[in-house]
Amino acid sequence: MTKMKLKTKDAKEVFDDFERFEIFVHEHWKLMLGVGSAIVLAVAVYGIIMHVSQSSANKAVSALGVAKTEAELLNALKEYPNSPASARARMRLVRIFIDEKKYDDALAQLNLIKSSNLPKEIRWRTEMDASYIMELKGDLDAAAKEFDRIGNLALVDEDIRSEANYAASRLYFKTGNKDAADKALKRISGMSDGNVDFWKMQGRFLAAQIQGSSAE
């Protein structure tokens, strides 16, 4: 997938935070067989266009940009909750919460990010991140259903749908729901070639472990 050039420094930094978060997810959770970070590089094709022209907006961007610790980020977000720069700050806070195993707090921040004005590609990536956090906190059934929901949505790009279907199948298989796992795998095999080749390969590998899978 070709990335469109991000049009402002702030927009690029927002994208970079989402990308770094995905790399963190795959390196620390080891959920995607150690290769998930390669997929993350193709996540967002549109940037967030921010027009910061007023001094108050500049002040918000500065305050949110320099905040690093949990306390600093919370204070800055409390003062400037609706700034365009808040999404980037919230992503830093999400990483801190995950590192501290405060998964509910991380999910709450992701929900706030999803309610902001984001390009659809980043929005769906955030939906995926939330599902991975559900899995990490042990809500396997809820995570599987969320991945399944994303994998069934026609408006979502095929690479995201393929990843979601693979994750859903993996969790369904783990929880003993072989039929649902098989259905999710078959959705991957029905995708067009190209960007989803990686997930097709992973799907075949998983299908081989599901005895009698029709997606093998």
Legacy VTK file of the C-alpha trace (Angstrom):
# vtk DataFile Version 3.0
C-alpha trace
ASCII
DATASET POLYDATA
POINTS 216 float
0.000 0.000 0.000
1.390 3.399 -0.942
1.409 6.024 1.777
0.325 9.519 0.843
2.685 12.251 1.988
1.556 13.708 5.317
0.994 17.421 4.922
2.111 18.885 8.213
4.728 18.166 10.850
2.040 17.566 13.476
0.170 15.152 11.209
3.353 13.171 10.538
4.097 12.986 14.259
0.574 11.675 14.934
1.074 8.966 12.325
4.518 8.141 13.731
3.009 7.683 17.210
0.431 5.239 15.850
3.170 3.385 13.982
5.455 3.246 17.014
2.560 1.983 19.123
1.944 -0.836 16.639
5.631 -1.792 16.710
5.418 -1.807 20.515
2.351 -4.070 20.322
3.973 -6.636 18.119
7.365 -6.642 19.806
6.067 -6.942 23.355
2.909 -8.969 22.930
4.401 -11.391 20.386
0.891 -12.016 19.117
1.727 -11.827 15.446
4.652 -14.266 15.259
7.210 -11.466 15.409
6.383 -10.034 11.989
3.462 -7.749 12.744
5.574 -4.622 12.630
6.043 -5.105 8.887
2.289 -4.941 8.405
2.015 -1.820 10.507
4.071 0.099 7.930
1.100 -0.066 5.568
-1.610 0.995 8.037
-2.479 4.617 7.278
-2.543 6.142 3.799
-3.899 9.497 4.825
-2.516 12.035 7.294
-4.317 14.287 9.726
-4.343 17.849 8.381
-4.029 20.364 11.189
-4.207 24.120 10.743
-2.728 25.735 13.836
-2.889 29.492 13.400
-4.009 30.947 16.708
-1.765 31.445 19.703
-4.074 29.388 21.940
-3.826 26.446 19.550
-0.048 26.793 19.469
0.012 26.773 23.252
-2.046 23.569 23.336
0.233 21.881 20.802
3.280 22.907 22.820
1.848 21.714 26.150
0.707 18.386 24.726
3.946 17.922 22.815
6.311 18.332 25.769
4.279 16.160 28.160
6.013 12.805 28.642
5.071 11.256 31.979
1.661 9.909 32.902
0.974 12.853 35.220
2.136 15.428 32.658
0.042 13.885 29.906
-3.072 13.670 32.064
-2.715 17.300 33.127
-2.128 18.522 29.586
-5.070 16.515 28.240
-7.289 17.813 31.006
-6.457 21.377 29.959
-6.585 20.786 26.196
-8.837 17.743 25.651
-10.074 18.812 22.221
-6.833 20.009 20.650
-5.933 18.367 17.332
-2.651 17.405 19.012
-4.452 15.455 21.733
-4.565 12.222 19.702
-0.781 12.023 19.621
-0.572 12.715 23.356
-3.213 10.079 24.084
-1.237 7.493 22.124
1.775 8.163 24.338
-0.483 7.724 27.353
-1.838 4.453 25.933
1.696 3.074 25.688
2.374 4.063 29.298
-0.839 2.418 30.502
-0.055 -0.788 28.602
3.420 -0.897 30.107
1.808 -0.503 33.549
-0.815 -3.150 32.668
-3.590 -0.570 33.120
-5.537 -2.031 30.225
-8.905 -0.462 31.058
-7.275 2.975 31.184
-5.582 2.282 27.842
-8.914 1.282 26.304
-10.546 4.442 27.651
-7.909 6.580 25.938
-8.332 4.663 22.671
-12.076 5.292 22.833
-11.405 9.016 23.156
-9.059 8.861 20.188
-11.719 7.074 18.123
-14.211 9.851 18.888
-11.886 12.468 17.377
-11.643 13.447 13.727
-9.319 10.795 12.293
-8.802 9.374 8.809
-10.673 6.095 8.461
-7.476 4.045 8.132
-6.155 5.257 11.481
-9.604 4.860 13.026
-9.747 1.186 12.073
-6.167 0.690 13.221
-7.272 2.059 16.579
-10.167 -0.413 16.618
-7.654 -3.199 16.058
-5.414 -1.886 18.856
-8.375 -1.909 21.236
-9.111 -5.528 20.324
-5.503 -6.534 20.972
-5.691 -4.886 24.389
-8.872 -6.858 25.151
-6.925 -9.994 24.331
-4.019 -8.906 26.471
-6.263 -8.376 29.508
-7.727 -11.850 29.031
-11.090 -11.032 27.410
-10.557 -13.544 24.614
-14.212 -13.957 23.657
-14.800 -10.199 23.489
-11.598 -9.678 21.514
-12.490 -12.443 19.058
-15.939 -10.930 18.453
-14.453 -7.477 17.861
-11.888 -8.853 15.411
-14.685 -10.814 13.730
-16.826 -7.669 13.456
-14.013 -5.710 11.795
-13.230 -8.621 9.479
-16.839 -8.642 8.252
-17.051 -4.939 7.367
-16.856 -4.317 3.638
-15.859 -0.661 4.072
-12.601 -1.636 5.794
-9.523 -2.122 3.606
-8.676 -5.722 2.768
-5.365 -5.753 4.633
-7.055 -4.686 7.878
-9.918 -7.126 7.327
-7.472 -9.956 6.653
-5.519 -9.220 9.830
-8.784 -8.989 11.792
-10.056 -12.291 10.401
-6.774 -14.004 11.199
-6.843 -12.651 14.765
-10.472 -13.702 15.165
-9.721 -17.201 13.877
-6.681 -17.501 16.133
-8.714 -16.591 19.223
-11.721 -18.699 18.250
-9.400 -21.662 17.801
-7.773 -20.937 21.150
-11.142 -20.873 22.923
-12.377 -24.036 21.193
-14.800 -22.470 18.685
-13.556 -24.347 15.639
-16.505 -23.490 13.372
-16.123 -19.741 13.919
-12.364 -20.059 13.427
-12.912 -21.837 10.135
-15.351 -19.174 8.899
-12.901 -16.377 9.649
-10.111 -18.216 7.824
-12.276 -18.726 4.751
-12.859 -14.977 4.582
-9.084 -14.479 4.292
-8.763 -17.013 1.488
-11.464 -15.137 -0.427
-9.475 -11.884 -0.452
-7.683 -10.674 -3.575
-3.950 -11.266 -3.916
-1.390 -8.576 -3.155
-1.439 -6.731 0.141
-3.080 -9.629 1.991
-0.638 -12.354 0.876
1.002 -12.351 4.311
-2.309 -13.002 6.078
-3.223 -15.704 3.581
0.049 -17.436 4.419
-0.617 -17.113 8.151
-4.170 -18.328 7.584
-2.938 -21.469 5.824
-0.525 -22.104 8.668
-3.340 -21.792 11.203
-5.711 -23.886 9.084
-3.172 -26.698 9.159
-3.497 -26.719 12.937
-7.303 -26.866 12.798
-8.021 -30.465 11.925
-10.466 -30.725 9.063
-10.551 -26.981 8.322
-12.086 -26.259 4.907
-9.854 -23.167 4.645
-6.662 -25.239 4.521
LINES 1 217
216 0 1 2 3 4 5 6 7 8 9 10 11 12 13 14 15 16 17 18 19 20 21 22 23 24 25 26 27 28 29 30 31 32 33 34 35 36 37 38 39 40 41 42 43 44 45 46 47 48 49 50 51 52 53 54 55 56 57 58 59 60 61 62 63 64 65 66 67 68 69 70 71 72 73 74 75 76 77 78 79 80 81 82 83 84 85 86 87 88 89 90 91 92 93 94 95 96 97 98 99 100 101 102 103 104 105 106 107 108 109 110 111 112 113 114 115 116 117 118 119 120 121 122 123 124 125 126 127 128 129 130 131 132 133 134 135 136 137 138 139 140 141 142 143 144 145 146 147 148 149 150 151 152 153 154 155 156 157 158 159 160 161 162 163 164 165 166 167 168 169 170 171 172 173 174 175 176 177 178 179 180 181 182 183 184 185 186 187 188 189 190 191 192 193 194 195 196 197 198 199 200 201 202 203 204 205 206 207 208 209 210 211 212 213 214 215
